[in-house]
Amino acid sequence: MSDTKSEKIVHGMMAEFTTVDSLLSACRRIRDAGYTKTDAFTPFPVHGIDKALGIKPTVLPWICFFAGITGTCIALTMEIWMNGIDYRYIISGKPFISLPAFIPVAFELTILLASFGAFFGMWALNGLPRFSNPVFTDPRFDRATDDRFFLYIDAKDDRYDAAGVRSLLTDTGSDYINEVVEDDSPKAVPRPIYMIWGAAVAASIIPLLCVLLMRVTNSSQPRFHIFPDMDFSPAKDAQQTTSLFGDNRAMRPDVPGTVARGQLIGSLDVMTGIDVDSLQAMNAPRAERLVAAFMQDDQAAVAEEVTEVATEEEEQAETSVMQTTPWVKENPLTVDQALLSRGQLQFGVYCSVCHGMDGRGNGLVNQRAQERGFDTWVPPSNMHEDTLYSDKYPDGKLFSTISNGIRKMPGYAGQITVQDRWAIVAYVRALQLSQNASLDSVPASRKDEVSQAVESAKKELQRQAEEAAQAAAAREEK
């Protein structure tokens, strides 16, 4: 050892290895020799290195545990004192000391202090912060991040002996063994570092002083907002007015031609119930206005155009609306059990209140209107009239009626989707067929059962009719 090295403080001994296996073998050899203050430096994680070095579990988990328990106790003590003793206040009907209500704050403080314990505990256990390490004095140590592996034995180990350690490391097969000595670089922190640190601390106090000044003084000027949108947000609620747009409406309508996701299910025929190609051949201007109104998503305009088409053609041909408007004749959707079930559900929700569950026009609303004797009440249609069957009232016209309304009936295009309106059409057709079925279509094995049910239903309907007639007579006498 040179005189220069002997004058420096010796921190330990370091050996260089070229392979992972040779490093692991050396680590086991050092561990079995009884050395405990050791470390290994590798360019990548090496599986099993901790066991090979005999490194024992760290106390860091215990530091985190006790720091977290401390946070829990601080939070619960603070909440119990504040809400249960110092300022007793009932919140949402809970008792003054409500442990379930105290859990969120206790949880947050537990996590906060546990994270602080892990962070600063790791620093303390690793002797940080350190701006230099004695192993950096060896220029060959730079290859620890490239292709070499190093094993280090600290001189603070109770079994450390320079000659013995060197001999042991030589036996492990290392070709390069070097004594780690004190770094001879200056230990004094440069003055500019102190100056920068002092300036940063002084600058950090300025915002605090500004806040304290604002709390004890008054000003005729509004407060300065770094992010003014947080306090003066231009966002508007529904149905409010705004000067940002020419129509002064805060709620913006959809861009013309916009179709909601999942709502584009077919052609314009499906969306309106009208055979647009036939309408184009019959009356091109009306067809163009109908398409324009539909593309602007203006239901009122669509209904108006549909009515005008029918009215104008009726005046010209002096025939019925059915004969002049080219309605879609059959339901464009696939009529199956799922569609009929959906139609039955929607019919029960929107239609049965007026038309009744059986579609005969005697729903609860109609019954109430007749009981009250409203002069302006227009009774709903009986869906089982001959004029409403599919041969005289096409499916497209029934769809248009549901969508745009008729007489006192409002349009339901804004409430019922296109698919559900066609499902109602399918269910109405099934309802019409069910009310006009004959015994000839019933299997022979069930004819007696069906006949009895029909007779029972007729008697019940006759009884209801008699009661209704008696009630009407009683009202007339009054």
C-alpha positions as CSV (number, residue, x, y, z in Angstrom):
1,M,0.0,0.0,0.0
2,S,1.4,3.4,-0.9
3,D,2.1,6.1,1.6
4,T,-0.7,8.2,0.1
5,K,-3.2,5.5,0.7
6,S,-2.0,4.8,4.2
7,E,-2.7,8.4,5.1
8,K,-6.3,8.2,4.1
9,I,-9.2,6.6,5.9
10,V,-9.9,3.1,4.7
11,H,-13.6,2.3,4.2
12,G,-13.4,-1.3,3.0
13,M,-12.4,-3.7,0.3
14,M,-14.0,-4.2,-3.1
15,A,-13.6,-7.0,-5.6
16,E,-14.6,-7.1,-9.3
17,F,-16.3,-10.0,-11.0
18,T,-17.2,-10.6,-14.7
19,T,-20.2,-12.9,-14.3
20,V,-23.3,-13.2,-12.1
21,D,-22.5,-16.8,-11.0
22,S,-19.0,-15.8,-9.8
23,L,-20.5,-12.9,-7.9
24,L,-23.2,-15.1,-6.2
25,S,-20.6,-17.7,-5.3
26,A,-18.4,-15.0,-3.8
27,C,-21.3,-13.5,-1.8
28,R,-22.1,-17.0,-0.3
29,R,-18.4,-17.4,0.6
30,I,-18.3,-14.0,2.3
31,R,-21.6,-14.7,4.1
32,D,-20.4,-18.1,5.4
33,A,-17.2,-16.5,6.6
34,G,-19.3,-14.4,9.0
35,Y,-19.2,-10.9,7.3
36,T,-22.4,-8.9,7.7
37,K,-21.6,-5.4,6.6
38,T,-21.4,-6.2,2.9
39,D,-23.0,-4.9,-0.4
40,A,-23.1,-5.8,-4.0
41,F,-23.3,-3.6,-7.1
42,T,-24.7,-4.9,-10.4
43,P,-25.8,-3.4,-13.7
44,F,-29.1,-5.1,-13.4
45,P,-31.2,-6.8,-10.6
46,V,-29.8,-10.2,-9.6
47,H,-32.3,-12.7,-8.3
48,G,-31.2,-14.3,-5.0
49,I,-28.5,-11.7,-4.2
50,D,-30.1,-10.8,-0.8
51,K,-30.1,-14.4,0.3
52,A,-26.5,-14.9,-0.9
53,L,-25.3,-11.9,1.1
54,G,-27.3,-12.9,4.1
55,I,-29.1,-9.5,4.2
56,K,-31.7,-9.5,7.0
57,P,-35.2,-7.9,6.7
58,T,-35.1,-4.2,7.2
59,V,-36.9,-2.3,10.0
60,L,-38.5,0.0,7.4
61,P,-41.9,-1.8,7.5
62,W,-42.1,-1.3,11.3
63,I,-41.2,2.4,10.8
64,C,-44.2,2.7,8.3
65,F,-46.5,0.8,10.7
66,F,-45.8,2.9,13.7
67,A,-45.9,6.1,11.6
68,G,-49.3,5.1,10.3
69,I,-50.6,4.2,13.8
70,T,-49.4,7.6,14.9
71,G,-51.4,9.3,12.1
72,T,-54.5,7.3,13.0
73,C,-54.3,8.3,16.7
74,I,-53.6,12.0,15.8
75,A,-56.6,12.1,13.4
76,L,-59.0,10.4,15.9
77,T,-57.8,12.6,18.8
78,M,-58.2,15.7,16.7
79,E,-61.7,14.8,15.5
80,I,-62.9,13.7,18.9
81,W,-61.7,16.9,20.5
82,M,-63.0,19.2,17.8
83,N,-66.4,17.7,17.2
84,G,-67.1,15.9,20.5
85,I,-65.6,18.2,23.1
86,D,-64.5,21.6,22.0
87,Y,-67.2,22.5,19.4
88,R,-70.1,20.0,19.8
89,Y,-72.0,20.1,16.5
90,I,-74.4,17.6,15.1
91,I,-73.8,16.8,11.4
92,S,-76.4,14.9,9.4
93,G,-77.9,13.5,12.6
94,K,-74.8,11.6,13.6
95,P,-73.6,11.6,17.3
96,F,-70.9,14.0,18.4
97,I,-68.3,11.1,18.4
98,S,-69.0,9.0,15.4
99,L,-66.2,6.7,14.6
100,P,-67.6,5.6,11.2
101,A,-67.8,9.3,10.2
102,F,-64.2,9.8,11.4
103,I,-62.7,7.0,9.2
104,P,-62.0,9.1,6.1
105,V,-59.9,11.7,7.9
106,A,-58.2,9.0,10.0
107,F,-57.5,7.0,6.8
108,E,-56.0,10.0,5.0
109,L,-53.7,10.9,7.9
110,T,-52.7,7.3,8.4
111,I,-51.6,7.1,4.7
112,L,-49.9,10.5,4.9
113,L,-47.7,9.7,7.9
114,A,-47.0,6.1,6.7
115,S,-45.7,7.5,3.4
116,F,-43.6,10.1,5.3
117,G,-42.2,7.2,7.5
118,A,-41.3,5.2,4.4
119,F,-39.7,8.1,2.6
120,F,-37.7,9.6,5.5
121,G,-37.0,6.2,7.1
122,M,-35.4,5.0,3.9
123,W,-33.2,8.1,3.9
124,A,-32.1,7.5,7.5
125,L,-31.4,3.8,7.1
126,N,-29.3,4.4,3.9
127,G,-27.4,7.3,5.5
128,L,-28.8,9.9,3.1
129,P,-28.4,12.4,1.8
130,R,-24.8,11.7,0.7
131,F,-23.2,13.7,-2.0
132,S,-20.4,11.2,-2.5
133,N,-19.5,7.6,-1.8
134,P,-16.0,6.3,-1.2
135,V,-16.5,3.6,-3.9
136,F,-16.6,6.3,-6.5
137,T,-12.8,6.9,-6.0
138,D,-12.1,3.8,-8.0
139,P,-12.4,4.6,-11.8
140,R,-13.2,0.9,-12.6
141,F,-16.4,1.2,-10.5
142,D,-18.0,3.1,-13.4
143,R,-18.4,-0.3,-15.1
144,A,-20.9,-1.3,-12.4
145,T,-23.6,0.2,-14.6
146,D,-22.3,-1.6,-17.7
147,D,-20.8,-5.1,-17.6
148,R,-19.1,-5.7,-14.3
149,F,-20.1,-6.9,-10.8
150,F,-18.6,-5.7,-7.6
151,L,-18.6,-7.1,-4.0
152,Y,-17.9,-4.7,-1.2
153,I,-17.0,-5.4,2.4
154,D,-17.2,-2.5,4.8
155,A,-14.3,-1.8,7.2
156,K,-16.8,-1.3,10.0
157,D,-17.5,-5.1,10.1
158,D,-16.4,-6.7,13.4
159,R,-14.5,-9.4,11.5
160,Y,-12.8,-7.0,9.1
161,D,-9.1,-7.5,8.6
162,A,-7.5,-6.0,5.6
163,A,-5.1,-8.9,4.9
164,G,-7.7,-11.6,5.7
165,V,-10.3,-9.9,3.5
166,R,-8.0,-9.6,0.6
167,S,-7.0,-13.2,0.9
168,L,-10.6,-14.3,1.1
169,L,-11.6,-12.3,-2.0
170,T,-8.6,-13.7,-3.9
171,D,-9.9,-17.2,-3.1
172,T,-13.3,-16.3,-4.7
173,G,-11.6,-15.9,-8.1
174,S,-11.6,-12.1,-8.4
175,D,-9.0,-10.7,-10.7
176,Y,-9.2,-7.2,-9.3
177,I,-9.3,-6.3,-5.6
178,N,-8.9,-2.7,-4.4
179,E,-9.0,-1.0,-1.1
180,V,-11.7,1.7,-0.8
181,V,-10.3,4.9,0.7
182,E,-11.7,8.3,1.6
183,D,-12.5,10.6,-1.3
184,D,-10.1,13.4,-1.4
185,S,-12.5,15.9,-3.0
186,P,-13.4,19.0,-0.9
187,K,-16.0,18.4,1.7
188,A,-17.1,22.0,2.1
189,V,-20.3,23.0,0.5
190,P,-19.7,25.7,-2.1
191,R,-21.0,29.1,-1.0
192,P,-23.2,29.6,-4.1
193,I,-25.2,26.6,-2.9
194,Y,-25.9,28.3,0.4
195,M,-26.9,31.5,-1.4
196,I,-29.3,29.7,-3.7
197,W,-30.8,27.8,-0.8
198,G,-31.3,31.0,1.2
199,A,-32.8,32.8,-1.8
200,A,-35.3,29.9,-2.3
201,V,-36.3,30.0,1.4
202,A,-36.8,33.7,1.3
203,A,-38.8,33.5,-1.9
204,S,-41.1,30.8,-0.4
205,I,-42.0,33.1,2.4
206,I,-43.3,35.9,0.1
207,P,-46.6,34.1,-0.8
208,L,-47.2,33.4,2.9
209,L,-46.7,37.1,3.8
210,C,-49.0,38.1,0.9
211,V,-51.8,35.8,2.2
212,L,-51.3,37.1,5.8
213,L,-51.4,40.7,4.6
214,M,-54.7,40.1,2.7
215,R,-56.3,38.6,5.7
216,V,-55.7,41.6,7.9
217,T,-56.2,44.5,5.4
218,N,-59.0,45.8,3.3
219,S,-58.9,46.8,-0.4
220,S,-61.2,48.5,-2.8
221,Q,-59.8,46.3,-5.6
222,P,-61.0,42.8,-6.2
223,R,-58.6,39.9,-5.4
224,F,-56.2,38.8,-8.0
225,H,-57.1,35.4,-9.5
226,I,-54.4,33.3,-11.0
227,F,-57.1,31.1,-12.6
228,P,-60.1,33.3,-13.0
229,D,-62.2,30.6,-14.7
230,M,-62.4,28.8,-11.4
231,D,-64.3,31.6,-9.7
232,F,-65.9,33.3,-12.8
233,S,-66.9,30.3,-14.9
234,P,-68.9,31.1,-18.0
235,A,-70.7,27.8,-17.8
236,K,-74.5,28.2,-17.9
237,D,-77.3,26.0,-16.5
238,A,-80.1,24.6,-18.5
239,Q,-82.7,27.1,-19.8
240,Q,-80.6,30.1,-19.0
241,T,-79.8,33.0,-21.4
242,T,-76.4,34.1,-22.7
243,S,-75.0,36.8,-24.9
244,L,-72.6,34.4,-26.5
245,F,-75.0,33.3,-29.2
246,G,-77.4,35.2,-31.4
247,D,-80.5,33.4,-30.1
248,N,-79.5,34.1,-26.5
249,R,-80.0,30.4,-25.6
250,A,-77.4,28.7,-23.4
251,M,-78.5,25.3,-24.5
252,R,-77.3,24.7,-28.0
253,P,-79.3,22.6,-30.4
254,D,-77.8,19.7,-32.3
255,V,-76.0,20.5,-35.5
256,P,-78.4,19.9,-38.4
257,G,-78.1,16.3,-39.6
258,T,-76.8,15.1,-36.2
259,V,-77.9,11.5,-35.4
260,A,-77.5,10.2,-31.9
261,R,-75.2,7.2,-31.5
262,G,-77.3,4.1,-32.0
263,Q,-80.3,6.0,-33.4
264,L,-79.6,5.6,-37.1
265,I,-81.4,2.3,-37.8
266,G,-82.5,2.6,-41.4
267,S,-83.5,4.8,-44.3
268,L,-85.7,7.8,-44.3
269,D,-88.7,5.5,-44.9
270,V,-88.1,3.9,-41.6
271,M,-87.6,7.2,-39.8
272,T,-90.8,8.8,-41.1
273,G,-93.1,5.9,-42.1
274,I,-93.5,7.4,-45.6
275,D,-92.3,5.9,-48.9
276,V,-90.1,8.8,-49.8
277,D,-89.3,7.5,-53.3
278,S,-93.0,7.3,-54.2
279,L,-93.5,10.7,-52.6
280,Q,-90.7,12.1,-54.8
281,A,-92.4,10.8,-57.9
282,M,-95.8,12.2,-56.8
283,N,-94.8,15.6,-55.3
284,A,-91.1,16.5,-55.6
285,P,-91.2,19.9,-53.7
286,R,-93.0,18.4,-50.8
287,A,-90.6,15.5,-50.6
288,E,-87.6,17.9,-50.6
289,R,-89.1,19.9,-47.8
290,L,-89.8,16.8,-45.8
291,V,-86.2,15.6,-46.2
292,A,-84.9,19.0,-45.3
293,A,-87.0,19.2,-42.1
294,F,-85.9,15.7,-41.1
295,M,-82.2,16.5,-41.7
296,Q,-82.6,19.6,-39.4
297,D,-84.0,17.3,-36.7
298,D,-87.1,19.5,-36.4
299,Q,-89.9,17.3,-35.3
300,A,-92.5,20.0,-35.6
301,A,-91.5,20.8,-39.1
302,V,-91.6,17.1,-40.0
303,A,-95.1,16.8,-38.6
304,E,-96.2,19.9,-40.5
305,E,-94.7,18.6,-43.8
306,V,-96.4,15.2,-43.4
307,T,-99.7,17.0,-42.7
308,E,-99.3,19.4,-45.7
309,V,-98.4,16.5,-48.0
310,A,-101.6,14.7,-47.1
311,T,-103.8,17.8,-47.1
312,E,-102.6,19.1,-50.4
313,E,-102.9,15.8,-52.2
314,E,-106.3,15.3,-50.6
315,E,-107.5,18.6,-51.9
316,Q,-106.2,17.9,-55.4
317,A,-107.5,14.4,-55.7
318,E,-110.6,14.8,-53.4
319,T,-109.8,11.4,-51.9
320,S,-108.8,10.2,-48.5
321,V,-105.4,10.8,-46.9
322,M,-104.8,7.1,-47.1
323,Q,-105.0,7.1,-50.9
324,T,-102.9,10.2,-51.4
325,T,-99.9,9.6,-49.1
326,P,-97.6,6.8,-50.0
327,W,-97.2,5.3,-46.5
328,V,-94.9,2.3,-45.8
329,K,-97.3,-0.6,-46.0
330,E,-95.4,-3.2,-43.8
331,N,-93.3,-2.9,-40.7
332,P,-89.7,-2.6,-41.9
333,L,-88.3,-4.3,-38.7
334,T,-88.2,-8.1,-38.2
335,V,-91.3,-9.0,-36.3
336,D,-90.5,-11.6,-33.7
337,Q,-91.3,-12.4,-30.1
338,A,-88.6,-9.9,-28.8
339,L,-90.1,-7.0,-30.9
340,L,-93.7,-7.9,-29.8
341,S,-92.6,-8.0,-26.1
342,R,-90.9,-4.6,-26.5
343,G,-94.0,-3.2,-28.2
344,Q,-96.3,-4.6,-25.5
345,L,-94.2,-2.9,-22.8
346,Q,-94.1,0.5,-24.6
347,F,-97.9,0.3,-25.4
348,G,-98.6,-0.3,-21.7
349,V,-96.5,2.7,-20.7
350,Y,-97.6,5.3,-23.3
351,C,-100.8,4.1,-25.0
352,S,-102.8,2.1,-22.5
353,V,-103.7,5.1,-20.4
354,C,-106.0,6.4,-23.1
355,H,-106.6,3.4,-25.4
356,G,-106.8,0.8,-22.7
357,M,-104.7,-2.4,-22.3
358,D,-107.0,-4.1,-24.9
359,G,-106.8,-1.2,-27.3
360,R,-110.5,-0.5,-27.3
361,G,-110.2,3.1,-26.3
362,N,-111.5,2.8,-22.8
363,G,-108.3,3.6,-20.8
364,L,-108.3,5.3,-17.4
365,V,-107.9,8.8,-18.9
366,N,-110.9,8.3,-21.1
367,Q,-113.0,6.9,-18.2
368,R,-112.0,9.9,-16.1
369,A,-112.8,12.4,-18.9
370,Q,-116.3,10.8,-19.4
371,E,-117.0,10.8,-15.7
372,R,-116.2,14.5,-15.5
373,G,-118.1,15.3,-18.7
374,F,-115.5,17.3,-20.4
375,D,-117.0,19.0,-23.5
376,T,-113.7,19.3,-25.3
377,W,-112.6,15.7,-24.8
378,V,-112.1,13.7,-27.9
379,P,-112.4,10.0,-27.1
380,P,-109.4,7.9,-28.3
381,S,-109.8,5.6,-31.2
382,N,-110.8,2.0,-30.8
383,M,-107.8,0.1,-32.3
384,H,-110.2,-2.7,-33.4
385,E,-112.2,-0.7,-35.8
386,D,-112.1,-1.8,-39.4
387,T,-110.7,1.5,-40.6
388,L,-107.6,0.9,-38.5
389,Y,-106.7,-2.5,-39.8
390,S,-103.5,-2.8,-41.9
391,D,-105.4,-3.2,-45.2
392,K,-106.9,0.3,-44.7
393,Y,-104.4,1.9,-42.3
394,P,-100.9,1.0,-43.3
395,D,-98.2,0.4,-40.8
396,G,-96.4,3.6,-41.9
397,K,-99.4,5.8,-41.2
398,L,-99.8,4.2,-37.8
399,F,-96.1,4.9,-37.1
400,S,-96.6,8.5,-38.3
401,T,-99.6,8.9,-36.0
402,I,-97.6,7.7,-33.0
403,S,-94.7,10.0,-34.0
404,N,-96.6,13.2,-34.8
405,G,-99.9,12.8,-33.1
406,I,-103.5,13.2,-34.3
407,R,-106.4,15.4,-32.9
408,K,-105.9,15.5,-29.1
409,M,-103.2,12.9,-29.1
410,P,-99.7,14.5,-28.9
411,G,-96.7,13.2,-30.9
412,Y,-94.3,10.8,-29.1
413,A,-91.3,11.1,-31.3
414,G,-89.4,13.0,-28.6
415,Q,-90.2,10.3,-26.0
416,I,-90.2,7.0,-27.8
417,T,-87.3,5.8,-30.0
418,V,-87.8,4.9,-33.6
419,Q,-87.4,1.2,-32.9
420,D,-89.9,1.3,-30.0
421,R,-92.5,3.1,-32.2
422,W,-92.3,0.4,-34.8
423,A,-92.5,-2.2,-32.0
424,I,-95.7,-0.6,-30.8
425,V,-97.0,-0.8,-34.4
426,A,-96.2,-4.5,-34.4
427,Y,-97.9,-5.1,-31.1
428,V,-101.0,-3.2,-32.2
429,R,-101.3,-5.5,-35.2
430,A,-100.9,-8.5,-33.0
431,L,-103.5,-7.1,-30.6
432,Q,-105.9,-6.6,-33.5
433,L,-105.4,-10.2,-34.6
434,S,-105.8,-11.5,-31.1
435,Q,-109.2,-9.7,-30.6
436,N,-110.6,-11.0,-33.9
437,A,-109.3,-14.6,-33.9
438,S,-111.8,-17.5,-34.6
439,L,-112.1,-20.9,-33.0
440,D,-111.1,-22.4,-36.3
441,S,-107.5,-21.4,-35.7
442,V,-107.5,-23.0,-32.2
443,P,-106.1,-26.5,-31.9
444,A,-108.8,-29.1,-31.4
445,S,-107.4,-30.2,-28.0
446,R,-107.9,-26.7,-26.6
447,K,-111.2,-25.6,-28.3
448,D,-113.3,-26.4,-25.2
449,E,-111.0,-24.5,-22.9
450,V,-110.9,-21.5,-25.2
451,S,-114.7,-21.5,-25.7
452,Q,-115.2,-21.4,-22.0
453,A,-112.8,-18.5,-21.6
454,V,-114.5,-16.6,-24.4
455,E,-118.0,-17.0,-22.8
456,S,-116.6,-15.9,-19.5
457,A,-115.0,-12.8,-21.1
458,K,-118.2,-12.0,-22.9
459,K,-120.2,-12.1,-19.7
460,E,-117.7,-9.9,-17.9
461,L,-117.7,-7.4,-20.8
462,Q,-121.5,-7.4,-20.8
463,R,-121.5,-6.7,-17.0
464,Q,-119.1,-3.8,-17.4
465,A,-121.2,-2.4,-20.2
466,E,-124.3,-2.5,-18.1
467,E,-122.5,-0.8,-15.2
468,A,-121.3,1.9,-17.6
469,A,-124.8,2.4,-19.0
470,Q,-126.2,2.7,-15.5
471,A,-123.5,5.2,-14.5
472,A,-124.3,7.3,-17.6
473,A,-128.0,7.2,-16.9
474,A,-127.4,8.4,-13.3
475,R,-125.3,11.2,-14.6
476,E,-128.0,12.3,-17.0
477,E,-130.6,12.3,-14.2
478,K,-128.3,14.6,-12.1
